[in-house]
Amino acid sequence: MKNRNEPSKAEHLANILSGNASTESVSATVQRSHRFPIHQFMLIENMAKMANCSVSAMINQVIEVGVDALYDHLPDDIRQQMHTVTQEQVDKANSQIHQKIGKQKK
């Protein structure tokens, strides 16, 4: 359940892009290759520059915002399916990453 006193993931990312917030995370990673439509890549690349982070870190943030927005519109059984973790998925994790995104205005 979401805490209504905390900003949504979209609000937090908007604050990062505005220079009013930052975030830091550590997580296991999986290497994937993906082709982006050029208009989406340009937006993400520009957002990464604004947030002083890698394109990869910004892609992760944008995915989190999208999944968070979608989550409220799904029935519980679909949410549970989304959070199912298989051993095959765990075995794909090949490294750990520490990402810092955003720099607050002084």
N, C-alpha and C positions, 0 to 999 in steps of 0.2 A: 504494500500500500504506500502511496506517495505521501510525503509530508507536505502539506499545503503551505507551510512556513518557508520551505526551501524553494529556490527558483527551479523551473523546469530545465531540462537539458538544453532546450532551445534558448531560453532566457540566459542561461549561463554562457553558452557559446556567443550569444549576442553581446554580453558583457565583456567577454574576452576580446572580440573583434573591436569593441569600442575602447579597449584599453583600461577597462574598469575591473578586470578579474584575470586570474590565471588559474591553471590547474596542473597537477602533476600526477602521474600514475605509473605503476609498475605492473606488467602482466606478461604472461607467456604469449608467444607469438607463433604464427604459422605463415610461412612464405607463400604468397599467391601472386599470380600475374592476372591483370585485368585490363581490358581495353575500355576506355571512357569515351563517350561522345565529346568532341572538342569543346563544346560550350560548357559542359559540366566540368571538364578538367580546368578550363580557364577560371571558372568561378572558384574551384577548390584551390588552385594555385594562388590566386589573388588573396583568398582568405588566409592561406598559410603564411603569406608574406605579411599580412596585417597582424596576424597572431604571433609572428616571430617563431614559427615552428616548421617542421618538415611537412611536405605534402602528405606523406604517409600518416603523420599524426593528425592532420586536418581531416583526411579521409575517415579515420577512425572516429573523430568527433562528429562528423556529418552522419555517419552510419548510426552512432548512438542517438543522435537527435531524431533521426527518422524512425528508428525502432521504438524509441520512447513515445513518439507521437502516434504510431500505429498501435502500440500496446493497448491503449484504452479502448480501442475499437474492436478488440478481438474477444471471443468467448474464452472462458477459462481453459477448456481442453486444448485449444490452439496455443495458448500461452504456455501450457505445460509441455506440449510437443516442442515448442521453440527452445525450452530450457533443458531438454533431454540431452545428456552427454554420454556418448558411447566411448568405449575403450579405443576404437579406431580414431576418433577425434582427438582424444588425449595423446595418443601416440604420434600424431602429426605435429604437436608442439615441438619446435626445434630450437627455440632460444627464448630469452627474456629481454624485454625492452623497458626502458625507463624514459617516459616522455614528459616534457615540460612544455606547456602551451600558454602563450600570452605573456605579456609584460605590462604591468599596470603603469598608467600614467603617473608621473610624479607631481 
